[in-house]
Amino acid sequence: MNPNMKIPVLNDDGFVLFESVAIAKYLHQKHENTINDQWFPKEIKQRALINSYLDWHHNHFRPRIATCAFAVIGPMLFKTKPLTDDKVQETKRAAFKAIKDLEEQWLKDGKFIAGQNAPSLADLFAYGELIQLSFVFGNKEIQLGSSAALNDYPKVKKWCSKMEELPHYGEVHNFLSKFIFKTFSQQSKL
């Protein structure tokens, strides 16, 4: 369905849409009468700030975080060639630069991204990306709010704790955690 042969892809009664942000916005707009407005506010300036983060996310945050995560988990999960230790450290430095940017640019004015007082689509995308580093940090469960690796980033750490308090967090992330760590365990036995 996706001509790029990637996921996610949505098929809504024959209407096919790909790219995660486009899908999230579409689903919010389609169901806006039943979804809390906080996720993608109608107020034009709030929405513009969230859109700004989402664009920044795919150009700046995601590449650095995903590259670091893949450098560590790629060889275990996908049998890719391991990077040299120097290259892995380089990806970690880039990831921490992204975390610093998140703290200084996006979490500077409020509890959530772009100065919002409640989580939005921007927060979901940012946290979903950042959670990959849990495996890089060697956490046995997905709880970034208590990770010592984030001690230099108090706003990010506090924000992570708030995200981890959201309804359904455990339901979603505990399943992911068990799957990933089970996969790691199986790979290390080979």
C-alpha positions in Angstrom: 0.0 0.0 0.0 2.9 2.4 0.7 4.9 2.9 -2.5 7.9 3.3 -0.3 7.4 -0.2 1.1 7.5 1.1 4.7 5.1 1.4 7.7 3.0 2.9 9.0 0.3 2.9 6.4 -3.5 3.5 6.9 -6.3 2.1 4.8 -9.5 3.8 5.8 -12.2 2.2 3.6 -10.0 2.4 0.5 -8.4 5.8 1.4 -4.7 5.0 1.7 -2.4 7.3 3.7 1.2 6.9 4.7 3.6 8.8 6.9 3.0 8.8 10.6 2.3 12.5 11.2 -0.1 12.7 8.3 -1.9 9.6 9.7 -2.1 11.1 13.2 -3.5 14.4 12.0 -6.0 12.7 9.7 -7.3 10.5 12.5 -7.5 13.4 14.9 -9.4 15.5 12.3 -11.7 12.6 11.4 -12.6 11.9 15.0 -12.2 15.4 16.4 -15.7 15.4 18.0 -14.7 12.4 20.1 -11.0 13.2 20.8 -9.8 15.7 23.4 -8.7 18.9 21.7 -5.4 19.0 23.6 -3.8 16.5 21.1 -4.1 18.9 18.2 -5.6 22.2 19.4 -8.0 24.1 17.1 -6.4 27.4 18.2 -4.3 28.4 15.2 -1.2 29.5 17.1 -1.1 26.5 19.4 -1.6 24.2 16.3 1.1 26.1 14.4 3.6 25.5 17.3 2.8 21.8 17.4 3.1 21.6 13.6 6.5 23.4 13.9 7.7 20.8 16.4 6.4 17.9 14.2 8.4 19.3 11.2 11.5 19.8 13.4 11.1 16.3 14.8 11.5 14.6 11.4 14.4 16.8 10.3 16.4 17.1 13.6 15.2 14.9 16.5 14.3 11.7 14.8 17.4 11.2 12.7 19.8 11.6 15.7 17.8 9.5 18.1 17.0 6.7 15.6 20.6 6.5 14.4 21.9 6.1 17.9 19.3 3.5 18.8 19.9 1.6 15.5 23.6 1.6 16.1 23.1 -0.3 19.3 20.1 -2.5 18.5 20.5 -3.0 14.8 23.2 -5.7 15.0 21.2 -7.6 17.5 17.8 -7.4 15.9 18.6 -7.1 12.2 22.0 -8.7 12.0 23.5 -5.5 10.6 27.2 -5.0 10.7 28.2 -3.5 14.1 29.6 0.0 14.1 33.0 0.8 15.6 33.0 2.0 19.2 34.0 5.4 18.0 31.1 5.6 15.6 28.6 4.4 18.3 30.0 7.1 20.6 29.5 9.6 17.8 25.8 8.6 17.5 25.4 8.9 21.2 26.8 12.4 21.2 24.4 13.4 18.4 21.5 11.9 20.3 22.4 13.8 23.5 22.6 17.0 21.4 19.1 16.3 20.2 17.9 15.8 23.8 19.6 19.1 24.7 17.8 20.8 21.8 14.5 19.3 23.0 15.1 20.7 26.5 16.3 24.2 25.4 14.0 24.8 22.4 10.8 22.9 23.0 10.4 22.3 26.7 11.6 25.7 27.9 8.2 27.3 28.4 5.9 24.7 29.8 5.2 21.3 31.1 4.9 19.9 27.6 6.3 20.6 24.1 5.8 24.1 22.6 4.7 25.5 26.0 1.5 23.4 26.1 0.0 22.6 29.5 -1.2 19.2 28.3 0.4 16.6 26.0 -0.2 16.9 22.3 0.7 15.0 19.2 4.1 16.6 19.4 4.7 15.0 22.8 3.6 11.6 21.6 6.0 11.7 18.6 8.9 13.0 20.7 8.4 10.5 23.5 7.9 7.6 21.0 11.3 8.5 19.5 13.1 9.1 22.7 11.9 5.8 24.3 14.2 3.9 21.9 17.1 5.2 23.9 15.9 3.1 26.8 17.6 0.2 25.1 20.8 2.1 24.5 20.9 3.1 28.2 20.4 -0.6 29.1 17.3 0.0 31.1 15.4 -3.3 31.8 12.1 -1.5 31.6 10.9 1.5 29.7 11.0 4.3 32.2 13.1 7.3 31.0 11.8 9.5 33.8 14.0 7.6 36.3 17.0 7.1 34.0 20.3 8.4 35.3 21.3 9.0 31.6 19.0 12.0 31.6 20.3 13.7 34.8 21.8 16.5 32.8 18.5 17.3 31.2 16.1 18.0 34.1 13.2 19.3 32.0 13.4 16.3 29.7 13.5 14.0 32.6 10.5 15.6 34.3 8.6 15.6 31.0 9.4 11.9 30.5 7.9 11.2 34.0 4.8 13.1 33.0 4.5 11.2 29.8 4.9 7.9 31.8 1.9 8.9 33.9 -0.5 9.1 30.9 -3.3 6.6 30.7 -2.5 3.4 28.8 1.3 4.1 29.0 2.0 0.8 30.8 -0.3 -1.1 28.6 1.5 0.0 25.4 5.1 0.3 26.6 5.3 -2.8 28.9 4.3 -4.9 25.9 7.1 -3.3 23.8 9.6 -3.6 26.6 8.9 -7.3 27.1 9.1 -7.9 23.3 12.4 -6.0 22.9 14.2 -7.5 25.9 13.0 -11.0 25.0 14.4 -10.5 21.5 17.7 -9.2 23.0 17.9 -12.2 25.3 17.3 -14.6 22.4 19.9 -12.9 20.2 22.6 -12.9 22.9 22.2 -16.7 23.2 22.9 -17.3 19.6 
